[in-house]
Amino acid sequence: MGSNLEPVPITSQKHDPAWKHVQMFKNGDKVQLKCIYCLKMFKGGGIHRIKEHLACQKGNASTCSRVPHDVRVHMQQSLDGVVVKKRRKQKIEEEIMNVNPLTTVVNSLPNNNQVDVSQGVLAIGVDHNSSFVVNPGEGMSKNMERRKKMRASKNPAAIYANSEGVVAVEKNGLFPKRGDNHIHMAIGRFLYDIGAPFDAVNSVYFHEMVDAIASRGAGFERPSHHELRGWILKNSVEEVKNDIDRCKMTWGRTGCSILVDQWTTESGRVLMSFLAYCPEGIVFLKSLDATEISTSADFLYDMIKQVVDEVGVGQVLQVITSGEEQYAIAGRRLTDTFPTLYWSPSAARCIDFILEDFGNLEWISAVIEQAKSVTRFVYNYSAILVMVKRYTLGNDIVDPSFSQFATNFTTLKRMVDLKHNLQALVTSQEWADCPYSKKSAGLEMLDCLSSQTFWSSCDMIVRLTTPLLKVLRIASSEMRPAMGYIYAGMYRAKEAIKKALGKREEYMVYWNIIHHRWERLWHHPLHSAGFYLNPKFFYSIQGDIHSQIVSGMFDCIERLVPDTRIQDKIIKEINLYKSAAGDFGRKMAVRARDNLLPSEWWSTYGGGCPNLSRLAIRILSQTSSVMSWKRNHIPFEQIVNTRNYIERQHLTDLVFVHCNLRLRQMFVSKDHDFSDPLSFDSISSVDEWIRPRDLYTDEYGNSDRMALDPSSVNTMLLRPLNDEAEELGEGFDDDEIFSCGKDSEDENTVEKLVNQ
């Protein structure tokens, strides 16, 4: 991207849905748009051309190769709607021009449809064969009436007649009642009745359902209770199994990672799920109740061994669990039993512990509490929240993340990004006139947002933690295998802390926290090999690559390739890779180091080194973390509590389908990237930021959610301009960063901190 491009905010006046999927830049007097998925720049054609690009509609624009399925469908529906609206408008204008207004029979409306005009609304009867309505006054001339109709027709939203031949007319003009309102109400009542979360409508399967029903039209018959638990569930199980089989077909080439996910329910039951990751998707294998035995290393070993046997040890490169001691013991036993795989603690969980320890430092904890005093006030008064969102162009100041510890720092960064917007708010006349600004919490908010000390502290915290948050997002990404990026990401995080603080005695406080939590992963062979085999990083190093990384690469060769003859071939092929010989040195291959995923690069240019290429693809196709996914509303506990065999089988099938559909959707939907902090799904990570303080709980009034305008949100301002993995850059020549030895003077401090 050229350096002369300046990011331009996308204002709330831009209502076209395609604006949510682009970034806008200014190049001199010209405006350019950038697709956030494939990063293609458009120098002309406007938002309609972008919409065609996202809808993969050939013609005026190239198609987007990375657009999620639900976004593509939405854009196609939007394009179809534009065509329909144009045709409807033309038809209305033609009919208005051709009609004889004196033939309109106003008195044909039945009395029971009349509405008192004094209430501001009049119901008018229309001819069912016409798509317009006319309400001429007695004695009105033909020409005057036609001019009035033409003015009305220029606003296609001004006239609407429903299937009953009735429109709503306000005293001072014509405003339609949306024809789909009764459908939306019916959908709402159903979702409220079953207790579904609001974001259920974002599901790609909800869209498929609505489209299927609409395409059937009149005569559609809903499925019965027995059909849903019968042939429909059976067919869904088979459909999911077929999808899983398609994933399994790739495991021979890419291998897979077994993910062990453990959590505690509200009732205190400990449940465990086993998942399998590969670049094609995450597969739910099974779940079990581990309440009585979750602390037993022997039990964990037996269960994980059973899953590895079922999947096939030749397909599994690693097993990822949490880092507790019982899992570490089970992991070591597992690698003794299966000498061709690794055990790894979840990288995302380790980073989360690092952020927790950062947040426990006294000065950082004090700043977080100051920021919470602002958000607690804002998110408990609808009037204040509306005002804030107006000044921030619809953006929330609380940014839900992976966990409550990550949320502390994503929210501080969000507030720093919106600093000038928030300061403009509290210095405005609107704020001064607002009665809530005189409350104790309002005065506290003014003091906080006006304090230079607060913002300077926030800036420093953001500089210390943003690189770690980037690694966290890379580590927990479903869209991109993380193994080729984690080592470089942690290097950059330590480098950023060193640059921000300068003095060794200062940055070692934070490095020691990282070393304590990252100890098992810093020299993990898979992470070292992932760095070594990523051409973007490997070829950026001047001189010899660090010996610890080379040792990790050799360890992977010995463990993952048991055949010594192939090991020897790989060592010879490594020399070709190091010297960029053959296809590795082609200009296309050099350019592709930055453009292709590492595994795709090896698949494309590694033909001259088939043995090394095979190993590289398997290593670079792995994740580094147990994925964070929504487990709510899945009846895991019902299976445990059900004694009846038939019902247990139904529930087992239901959980199998439910989990795999939800995991599949993670690969096609981006909605989870931007969460509403007031939604139930976000509450566990943001509760500390939005719940009222006991000190002024009674001050809060009713919250009117209708006052919040969801259509005005503009998260494009807060999206990274480039792919975070691509921002890891070049140059890894600081030997001190590669070292993970703790400063002895600070080691005891860290131990006390993490054991609090």
C-alpha positions in Angstrom: 0.0 0.0 0.0 1.4 3.4 -0.9 2.5 5.7 1.9 0.5 8.6 0.4 -2.8 6.9 1.2 -4.6 8.3 4.2 -7.3 6.3 6.0 -10.7 8.0 5.8 -13.5 7.3 8.4 -16.6 5.8 6.9 -19.4 8.0 8.3 -22.7 6.8 9.7 -24.5 8.3 6.7 -23.3 5.6 4.5 -26.0 2.9 4.9 -25.2 0.5 2.1 -24.3 -2.9 3.7 -21.1 -3.1 1.6 -19.5 -0.3 3.5 -19.0 -2.7 6.5 -16.6 -4.7 4.4 -14.3 -2.1 3.0 -11.8 0.5 4.1 -11.7 3.9 2.6 -8.5 5.9 1.8 -7.8 9.3 0.3 -5.0 9.7 -2.3 -4.9 13.4 -3.0 -8.3 14.4 -4.2 -9.3 10.8 -5.1 -10.9 8.3 -2.9 -10.0 4.6 -3.1 -11.7 1.6 -1.5 -10.1 -1.6 -0.2 -11.7 -5.0 0.3 -11.0 -6.2 3.9 -10.9 -9.8 2.8 -8.6 -10.0 -0.3 -7.1 -6.6 0.3 -7.7 -5.5 -3.3 -7.8 -1.8 -3.9 -10.5 -0.1 -6.1 -9.7 3.2 -7.6 -13.2 3.8 -9.0 -16.6 2.4 -9.5 -18.0 3.3 -6.1 -19.6 1.0 -3.5 -21.8 -0.7 -6.1 -18.6 -2.1 -7.8 -17.4 -3.3 -4.4 -20.7 -5.0 -3.8 -20.4 -6.9 -7.1 -16.9 -7.9 -6.1 -18.0 -9.3 -2.7 -21.0 -11.0 -4.3 -18.6 -12.7 -6.7 -20.6 -11.3 -9.6 -18.6 -11.2 -12.8 -18.8 -8.1 -15.0 -17.7 -4.7 -13.7 -15.3 -6.0 -11.0 -13.1 -9.0 -10.2 -14.5 -11.5 -7.8 -13.3 -11.8 -4.2 -11.6 -15.1 -3.5 -11.7 -14.8 0.3 -15.1 -13.4 1.0 -17.0 -15.4 3.7 -20.1 -17.3 2.4 -22.6 -15.4 4.4 -21.2 -12.0 3.3 -21.3 -13.1 -0.4 -24.9 -14.2 0.0 -25.8 -10.9 1.7 -24.2 -8.9 -1.0 -26.0 -10.9 -3.7 -29.3 -10.4 -2.0 -28.6 -6.7 -1.7 -27.8 -6.5 -5.5 -31.0 -8.4 -6.2 -32.9 -6.0 -4.0 -31.6 -3.0 -5.9 -32.9 -4.4 -9.2 -36.3 -5.2 -7.7 -36.6 -1.7 -6.3 -35.7 -0.1 -9.6 -38.3 -2.2 -11.4 -41.0 -1.5 -8.7 -40.3 2.2 -8.9 -40.6 2.2 -12.7 -43.8 0.3 -12.5 -45.3 2.7 -10.0 -44.4 5.7 -12.1 -45.9 4.1 -15.2 -49.1 3.3 -13.4 -49.4 6.8 -11.9 -48.9 8.4 -15.3 -51.5 6.2 -16.9 -54.2 6.2 -14.2 -57.4 8.2 -14.2 -57.5 9.5 -10.6 -61.3 10.0 -10.7 -61.8 6.3 -11.0 -60.2 5.7 -7.6 -63.0 4.6 -5.2 -62.1 5.9 -1.8 -65.4 4.8 -0.2 -64.8 1.2 -1.0 -62.9 0.7 2.2 -64.8 -1.3 4.8 -65.6 0.6 8.0 -63.6 -1.7 10.2 -60.4 -0.6 8.5 -60.9 3.1 9.2 -58.6 4.8 11.6 -59.4 8.1 13.3 -57.8 10.9 11.3 -57.3 12.9 14.5 -54.7 10.3 15.6 -52.5 11.3 12.7 -53.1 8.1 10.6 -55.7 7.4 7.9 -56.3 4.0 6.3 -57.0 4.2 2.6 -58.5 1.5 0.4 -56.9 0.7 -2.9 -57.5 -1.4 -6.0 -55.8 -4.8 -5.5 -54.8 -4.7 -9.2 -52.7 -1.5 -8.6 -49.5 -1.1 -6.7 -50.1 2.6 -5.8 -52.6 4.6 -3.8 -54.3 7.9 -4.6 -56.2 10.1 -2.2 -57.6 13.0 -4.3 -59.4 15.9 -2.7 -62.9 16.8 -4.0 -62.6 19.3 -6.8 -58.9 18.9 -7.2 -57.9 19.5 -10.7 -56.5 16.7 -12.8 -53.1 18.4 -13.4 -52.6 19.3 -9.8 -53.4 15.8 -8.7 -51.0 14.3 -11.3 -48.2 16.7 -10.1 -48.7 15.6 -6.5 -48.7 11.9 -7.5 -45.4 12.4 -9.4 -43.8 14.1 -6.4 -44.9 11.2 -4.3 -43.6 8.6 -6.8 -40.1 10.1 -6.7 -39.8 8.7 -3.2 -40.4 4.9 -3.7 -40.7 4.6 0.1 -43.6 7.0 0.2 -46.3 4.7 -1.1 -47.0 1.1 -0.1 -50.1 -1.1 -0.3 -50.1 -4.4 1.5 -52.0 -7.6 0.6 -55.1 -6.3 2.4 -55.2 -3.2 0.2 -54.4 -0.9 3.1 -51.6 1.6 3.6 -50.6 3.8 6.5 -50.7 7.5 5.9 -49.5 10.1 8.3 -51.3 13.4 8.5 -48.3 15.3 7.0 -47.2 12.7 4.5 -47.1 9.1 3.3 -45.0 6.7 5.3 -45.2 2.9 4.7 -45.5 0.2 7.2 -42.9 -2.3 6.3 -44.5 -5.3 4.6 -42.2 -7.7 6.4 -43.0 -6.5 9.9 -45.4 -9.3 10.7 -42.8 -11.8 9.5 -40.2 -10.2 11.7 -42.5 -10.2 14.6 -43.3 -13.9 14.1 -39.6 -14.7 14.0 -39.0 -12.7 17.1 -41.7 -14.4 19.1 -40.3 -17.8 18.1 -36.7 -16.9 19.1 -37.9 -15.3 22.4 -40.0 -18.3 23.2 -37.1 -20.8 22.9 -34.6 -18.5 24.6 -32.3 -18.2 21.5 -29.6 -15.5 21.6 -30.2 -12.4 19.4 -27.2 -13.3 17.2 -28.9 -16.5 16.1 -30.1 -14.5 13.1 -26.5 -14.1 12.1 -26.2 -17.8 11.6 -25.6 -18.9 8.0 -28.1 -21.7 8.6 -30.8 -19.2 9.6 -30.2 -17.4 6.3 -30.5 -20.8 4.5 -33.7 -21.6 6.3 -35.3 -18.3 5.5 -34.3 -18.6 1.8 -35.6 -22.1 1.6 -39.0 -21.2 3.1 -39.3 -18.1 0.8 -38.4 -20.1 -2.3 -41.1 -22.7 -1.4 -43.7 -20.0 -1.2 -47.4 -20.7 -0.3 -48.2 -24.2 0.8 -45.0 -24.8 2.9 -45.7 -27.2 5.8 -43.6 -27.0 8.9 -41.8 -30.1 10.0 -43.3 -31.9 13.0 -41.6 -32.7 16.3 -41.3 -36.4 15.3 -39.7 -35.4 12.0 -37.1 -33.2 13.6 -36.0 -35.9 16.0 -36.4 -38.6 13.3 -35.4 -38.5 9.7 -34.3 -34.8 9.7 -31.8 -35.5 12.6 -30.7 -38.7 11.0 -30.1 -37.0 7.6 -28.2 -34.1 9.4 -26.0 -36.6 11.2 -25.1 -38.2 7.8 -24.6 -34.8 6.2 -22.1 -33.8 9.0 -20.4 -37.2 8.8 -19.9 -36.6 5.1 -18.3 -33.2 5.8 -16.1 -34.8 8.4 -15.0 -37.4 5.9 -14.0 -34.7 3.4 -11.8 -33.2 6.2 -10.3 -36.6 7.0 -9.4 -37.1 3.4 -6.9 -34.2 3.8 -5.3 -35.5 7.0 -2.9 -37.8 5.1 -1.4 -34.7 3.5 -1.7 -32.1 6.2 -2.0 -34.1 9.4 -4.2 -32.9 12.2 -4.0 -31.6 15.8 -6.2 -33.1 18.6 -7.6 -30.3 20.8 -8.8 -31.2 24.3 -11.3 -28.6 25.6 -12.3 -28.6 29.2 -14.8 -26.3 30.9 -17.0 -26.0 34.0 -20.8 -25.6 33.7 -22.9 -23.3 35.8 -24.0 -26.3 37.9 -20.3 -27.1 38.6 -20.0 -30.1 36.3 -16.7 -30.5 34.5 -17.1 -31.4 30.8 -14.5 -32.3 28.2 -14.7 -32.2 24.4 -12.2 -33.6 21.9 -11.8 -31.8 18.6 -9.6 -32.3 15.5 -8.1 -29.3 13.7 -6.8 -29.2 10.1 -6.8 -26.3 7.6 -10.2 -27.6 6.2 -11.9 -27.0 9.5 -12.4 -28.1 13.1 -14.2 -31.4 13.7 -16.0 -32.3 16.9 -15.2 -35.9 17.8 -16.9 -36.5 21.2 -17.5 -35.2 24.7 -17.7 -36.7 28.2 -18.4 -35.9 31.8 -15.0 -35.5 33.6 -16.3 -34.1 36.9 -14.9 -37.0 39.0 -11.7 -37.6 37.2 -10.5 -34.3 35.6 -7.6 -34.0 38.0 -6.3 -37.5 37.3 -3.3 -37.6 34.9 -3.9 -41.4 34.4 -7.5 -40.8 33.3 -6.5 -38.0 31.0 -3.8 -40.1 29.4 -6.2 -43.0 28.8 -8.9 -40.8 27.3 -6.4 -38.9 25.0 -4.7 -42.1 24.0 -8.1 -43.6 23.0 -8.9 -40.6 20.8 -5.5 -40.7 19.1 -6.0 -44.4 18.4 -9.4 -43.7 16.9 -8.1 -40.9 14.7 -5.0 -42.8 13.7 -1.6 -42.0 15.2 -0.1 -41.5 11.7 -2.5 -38.6 11.2 -1.8 -36.8 14.5 1.1 -34.4 14.8 0.3 -32.9 18.2 -2.2 -33.0 21.1 -3.0 -29.5 22.5 -4.5 -29.2 26.0 -4.4 -26.6 28.8 -1.1 -26.3 30.7 -2.1 -27.7 34.1 0.2 -30.2 35.7 -2.1 -33.2 35.2 -2.2 -32.4 31.5 1.6 -32.0 31.4 2.1 -35.4 33.0 -0.5 -37.0 30.7 1.2 -35.3 27.7 4.6 -36.6 28.6 3.3 -40.2 28.9 1.5 -39.8 25.6 4.7 -38.8 23.8 6.4 -41.8 25.3 3.7 -44.1 24.0 3.5 -42.4 20.6 7.1 -41.2 19.7 5.9 -39.6 16.4 3.7 -36.8 18.0 4.1 -33.9 20.3 2.1 -32.6 23.3 1.7 -28.8 23.5 0.0 -26.5 26.0 -2.5 -24.1 24.4 -0.6 -21.0 23.2 -3.7 -18.8 23.5 -4.2 -19.8 27.1 -0.5 -19.1 27.9 -0.8 -15.6 26.4 -4.0 -15.1 28.4 -2.0 -15.9 31.6 0.6 -13.4 30.6 -2.0 -10.7 30.1 -3.5 -11.6 33.5 -0.1 -11.2 35.1 0.4 -7.8 33.4 -3.0 -6.7 34.6 -2.0 -7.6 38.2 0.8 -5.1 38.2 -0.2 -2.3 40.5 0.1 0.7 38.1 -1.7 -1.2 35.3 -4.4 -2.4 37.6 -5.1 1.2 38.7 -5.4 2.5 35.1 -7.8 -0.4 34.2 -10.0 0.6 37.2 -10.1 4.2 36.1 -11.2 3.1 32.6 -13.8 0.8 34.1 -15.4 3.8 36.0 -16.0 5.3 32.6 -17.5 2.3 30.8 -19.7 1.3 33.8 -21.3 4.7 33.7 -21.7 4.7 29.9 -23.2 1.2 29.6 -25.8 1.7 32.3 -27.5 4.9 31.0 -29.0 4.5 27.6 -28.9 8.3 27.1 -25.2 8.4 27.7 -24.5 5.3 25.6 -26.4 6.9 22.7 -24.4 10.1 23.0 -21.1 8.2 23.2 -22.0 6.1 20.1 -22.9 9.3 18.2 -19.5 10.7 18.9 -17.6 7.5 18.2 -19.6 6.9 14.9 -21.4 3.9 16.4 -18.4 2.1 17.9 -18.4 0.6 21.3 -15.8 1.6 23.8 -15.8 -1.8 25.3 -14.2 -4.4 23.0 -15.0 -8.0 24.1 -12.2 -10.5 23.5 -10.9 -14.0 24.1 -11.3 -13.6 27.9 -11.7 -11.1 30.7 -8.0 -10.5 30.8 -7.6 -9.9 27.1 -10.7 -7.7 27.2 -9.0 -5.4 29.7 -6.4 -4.5 27.1 -8.5 -4.6 24.0 -10.8 -2.1 25.7 -8.0 0.2 26.7 -6.7 0.1 23.1 -10.3 0.9 21.9 -10.5 3.9 24.2 -7.1 5.1 23.0 -8.2 4.8 19.4 -11.3 6.8 20.3 -9.5 9.3 22.6 -10.3 12.4 20.6 -13.9 11.3 20.1 -14.4 10.8 23.8 -12.7 14.1 24.7 -14.9 15.9 22.2 -17.9 14.5 23.9 -17.1 15.6 27.5 -16.1 19.1 26.3 -19.2 19.6 24.2 -22.2 21.7 25.1 -24.4 18.7 24.8 -22.5 17.0 27.6 -22.6 20.1 29.8 -26.4 20.3 29.3 -26.9 16.6 30.1 -28.3 16.1 33.6 -26.3 12.8 33.9 -23.0 14.7 33.6 -23.6 16.3 37.0 -23.8 12.9 38.7 -20.8 11.7 40.7 -20.1 9.1 38.0 -20.4 11.7 35.3 -17.9 14.0 37.0 -15.6 11.1 37.5 -15.8 10.3 33.8 -15.0 14.0 32.9 -12.0 14.0 35.2 -10.7 10.7 33.8 -11.1 11.6 30.1 -9.5 15.0 30.7 -6.5 13.6 32.5 -3.3 13.6 30.5 -1.8 11.2 33.1 -4.5 8.7 32.4 -4.0 8.9 28.6 -0.2 8.7 28.9 -0.6 5.6 31.0 -3.1 4.1 28.6 -0.7 4.8 25.7 2.2 2.9 27.4 -0.1 -0.1 28.3 -1.2 -0.3 24.7 2.4 -0.3 23.5 3.2 -3.1 25.9 0.2 -5.3 25.2 -0.9 -4.7 21.6 1.8 -7.1 20.2 0.7 -9.8 22.6 -2.9 -9.3 21.6 -1.9 -9.7 18.0 -0.2 -13.0 18.8 -3.3 -14.0 20.7 -5.5 -13.4 17.7 -3.1 -15.3 15.4 -2.9 -18.2 17.9 -6.7 -18.5 18.1 -7.5 -17.9 14.5 -9.6 -20.5 12.7 -8.9 -19.1 9.3 -5.1 -19.3 9.2 -2.9 -22.2 10.6 -0.9 -20.5 13.3 2.2 -22.7 13.6 4.3 -20.7 11.1 3.7 -17.4 13.0 3.7 -17.9 16.7 7.5 -17.9 17.3 7.9 -14.7 15.2 4.9 -13.1 17.0 6.4 -13.7 20.5 9.7 -12.3 19.3 8.0 -9.2 18.1 6.1 -8.9 21.4 9.3 -9.0 23.5 11.0 -6.6 21.0 8.2 -4.1 21.3 8.4 -4.1 25.1 12.1 -3.6 25.0 11.8 -0.7 22.6 9.0 0.9 24.7 10.9 0.8 28.0 14.5 1.0 26.9 16.1 0.2 30.3 16.9 -3.4 30.9 15.7 -3.3 34.5 12.4 -2.0 33.4 11.6 -4.3 30.4 12.9 -7.4 32.2 9.9 -7.2 34.6 7.6 -7.9 31.7 10.0 -10.3 30.0 10.2 -12.4 33.1 6.4 -12.7 33.2 6.5 -13.9 29.5 9.3 -16.3 30.2 7.5 -17.8 33.2 4.3 -18.4 31.3 5.8 -19.2 27.9 8.6 -21.5 29.2 7.2 -24.7 27.7 6.6 -23.1 24.3 9.5 -20.8 23.7 11.7 -23.8 22.6 8.9 -26.1 21.5 10.2 -27.9 18.4 7.0 -27.4 16.4 7.1 -23.6 16.9 10.8 -23.5 16.1 10.2 -25.6 12.9 7.2 -23.4 12.0 9.5 -20.4 12.1 12.3 -22.1 10.2 9.9 -23.3 7.4 8.1 -20.0 7.0 10.0 -18.5 3.9 8.9 -15.0 4.9 10.9 -15.2 8.1 13.6 -17.6 7.1 14.9 -15.6 4.2 14.7 -12.3 6.1 17.5 -13.3 8.5 20.9 -12.0 7.7 23.6 -14.5 8.6 23.1 -17.8 10.5 19.7 -18.6 11.9 19.7 -19.0 15.7 20.9 -22.4 16.9 17.8 -23.0 19.1 15.6 -22.7 16.0 17.8 -25.1 14.1 17.7 -27.6 16.9 14.0 -27.5 17.0 13.9 -28.2 13.3 16.1 -31.2 13.7 14.0 -32.5 16.6 10.9 -32.4 14.4 12.7 -34.3 11.6 13.7 -37.0 14.0 10.3 -37.3 15.7 7.9 -36.8 12.9 9.8 -38.8 10.3 10.8 -42.1 11.8 12.4 -43.5 8.6 16.1 -42.7 8.8 16.6 -42.8 5.1 14.0 -40.1 4.6 15.6 -38.1 7.4 18.9 -38.1 5.5 17.1 -37.0 2.3 15.4 -34.1 4.2 18.8 -32.9 5.5 20.1 -32.7 1.9 17.0 -30.9 0.7 17.4 -28.4 3.6 20.6 -27.2 1.9 18.6 -26.4 -1.3 16.1 -24.5 0.8 18.8 -22.5 2.6 20.5 -21.5 -0.7 17.1 -20.8 -2.5 18.2 -23.2 -5.2 15.9 -24.4 -8.0 12.3 -23.3 -7.9 12.9 -21.7 -4.5 14.8 -18.9 -6.2 12.4 -18.1 -8.9 11.1 -14.5 -8.9 7.6 -15.8 -8.5 8.6 -17.8 -5.4 10.4 -14.8 -3.9 7.3 -12.6 -4.3 5.1 -15.4 -3.0 7.0 -15.5 0.3 4.9 -12.6 1.4 1.7 -13.4 -0.4 1.0 -17.2 0.0 0.3 -19.1 3.2 3.6 -20.9 4.1 2.0 -24.4 3.4 0.7 -23.2 0.0 4.2 -21.8 -0.8 5.7 -25.2 -0.1 3.0 -27.0 -2.1 3.6 -24.6 -5.1 7.4 -24.3 -5.1 8.7 -27.3 -3.1 8.5 -29.9 -5.8 12.3 -30.2 -6.0 12.5 -31.1 -2.3 9.6 -33.6 -2.0 10.5 -35.0 1.4 11.2 -31.7 3.1 8.1 -30.2 1.4 5.9 -33.0 2.8 7.1 -32.4 6.3 6.8 -28.6 5.9 3.2 -28.8 4.8 2.3 -31.0 7.8 4.0 -28.7 10.3 2.7 -25.5 8.8 -0.9 -26.8 8.6 -1.2 -27.0 12.4 -2.8 -24.6 14.9 -1.2 -23.7 18.2 -4.2 -23.4 20.5 -7.5 -24.9 21.7 -10.0 -22.8 19.8 -12.5 -20.6 21.6 -16.0 -21.5 20.5 -19.5 -20.9 21.7 -20.7 -23.9 23.7 -23.8 -22.3 25.1 -27.2 -23.8 24.3 -25.6 -27.2 23.4 -27.2 -29.9 25.7 -24.0 -31.5 26.9 -25.4 -31.9 30.5 -28.7 -33.4 29.3 -26.8 -36.4 27.9 -25.2 -37.0 31.2 -28.5 -36.7 33.1 -30.5 -38.9 30.7 -30.9 -42.5 31.7 -33.1 -43.7 28.8 -30.9 -45.2 26.0 -33.1 -44.0 23.1 -33.3 -40.5 24.4 -29.5 -40.5 25.1 -28.8 -41.5 21.5 -31.1 -38.7 20.2 -29.2 -36.2 22.4 -25.8 -37.6 21.4 -26.7 -37.2 17.7 -28.0 -33.7 18.4 -24.8 -32.6 20.2 -22.7 -34.1 17.4 -24.7 -32.1 14.8 -24.9 -29.0 16.9 -21.2 -28.8 17.6 -20.0 -29.6 14.1 -22.4 -27.0 12.5 -21.2 -24.4 15.0 -17.5 -25.2 14.4 -18.1 -25.2 10.6 -19.7 -21.7 10.8 -16.5 -20.4 12.5 -14.8 -20.8 9.1 -17.4 -18.9 7.1 -18.5 -16.2 9.4 -16.7 -13.0 10.6 -19.5 -11.9 12.9 -17.7 -13.2 16.0 -14.9 -10.7 15.4 -17.1 -7.9 16.5 -19.3 -8.6 19.5 -21.9 -6.5 21.3 -20.6 -6.0 24.8 -24.2 -5.9 26.1 -25.0 -9.4 24.6 -25.3 -12.4 26.8 -22.5 -14.2 24.8 -20.0 -11.5 25.8 -21.0 -11.1 29.4 -18.4 -13.4 30.8 -15.5 -11.4 29.4 -17.0 -7.9 29.9 -18.9 -8.1 33.1 -16.3 -6.1 35.1 -16.6 -3.3 32.5 -20.3 -2.9 32.2 -21.9 -3.8 35.6 -22.8 -0.9 37.8 -20.7 -0.1 40.9 -22.5 -0.7 44.2 -21.8 2.9 45.1 -24.3 4.3 42.7 -26.4 1.3 41.6 -29.7 3.0 42.5 -28.9 6.0 40.3 -29.4 4.0 37.1 -32.6 4.4 35.1 -34.3 2.3 32.5 -32.2 1.4 29.4 -34.0 2.0 26.1 -32.3 -0.3 23.6 -34.4 1.1 20.8 -32.5 4.4 21.2 -29.3 2.7 20.0 -28.9 2.7 16.2 -27.1 -0.5 15.1 -27.1 0.6 11.4 -24.7 3.5 12.1 -21.8 1.4 13.4 -18.5 1.9 11.6 -16.0 -0.7 12.8 -13.8 -0.1 9.8 -12.1 2.7 11.7 -10.9 0.2 14.2 -9.9 -2.7 11.9 -6.2 -3.2 11.3 -5.3 -2.0 7.8 -3.3 -5.1 7.0 -3.3 -8.8 8.0 -1.7 -9.1 11.4 0.4 -12.1 10.5 1.8 -10.2 7.6 2.8 -7.3 9.9 5.3 -9.5 11.8 7.9 -8.1 9.4 11.5 -9.0 8.8 14.7 -9.1 10.8 15.3 -11.4 13.8 18.8 -10.5 15.0 18.5 -9.7 18.7 20.1 -12.6 20.6 18.8 -11.3 23.9 15.2 -11.8 22.7 15.9 -15.4 21.8 17.1 -16.0 25.3 14.4 -16.9 27.8 16.6 -16.9 30.9 15.0 -15.0 33.8 16.6 -12.1 35.6 17.4 -13.7 39.0 16.6 -10.4 40.8 13.0 -10.3 39.4 12.3 -14.0 39.3 11.0 -14.1 42.9 8.8 -11.1 42.1 7.2 -12.9 39.2 6.6 -16.0 41.2 4.8 -14.0 43.9 2.8 -12.1 41.3 1.5 -15.2 39.4 0.7 -17.1 42.6 -1.5 -14.3 43.9 
